[in-house]
Amino acid sequence: MNVAQTGRGRPRKRDKAILVGVRFPKPMIDEIEAIIADRMEGADRSSVVRELVAEAIQARRRGD
């Protein structure tokens, strides 16, 4: 019987995202949490941080 074995452990993510661990000072976390609290759709911290970084990159490209 030929049965293909699967790999052990959690499957790899298909996207090419890279995990970046970052430490933030408490005042920055408080601001991020305030943004999350203001949103109706229940955003999580990771998505808010990604959005803020994307906005900063766009502003830098525009020369703001």
C-alpha positions, -999 to +999 in steps of 0.1 A: +000+000+000+015+033-011+004+061+013+022+094+011+034+105+045+027+141+055+053+162+073+053+165+111+041+195+129+022+226+118+019+231+081+039+260+065+022+292+057+019+297+020+025+335+020+059+350+023+052+370+054+081+372+079+076+372+116+090+404+132+090+404+170+089+440+183+088+454+218+068+486+223+068+510+252+036+510+273+024+544+260+025+531+224+006+499+234-020+521+251-024+541+218-027+509+198-053+495+222-073+528+220-074+524+182-086+488+186-113+500+211-126+526+187-131+501+159-164+483+154-151+454+135-130+441+164-095+445+149-066+427+166-033+442+177-013+427+149-036+440+121-035+475+137+003+475+139+005+463+103-019+492+092+001+518+111+034+506+096+019+506+061+006+542+066+041+553+078+057+537+047+032+554+024+038+587+041+075+583+038+072+576+001+051+607-004+077+627+015+054+637+044 
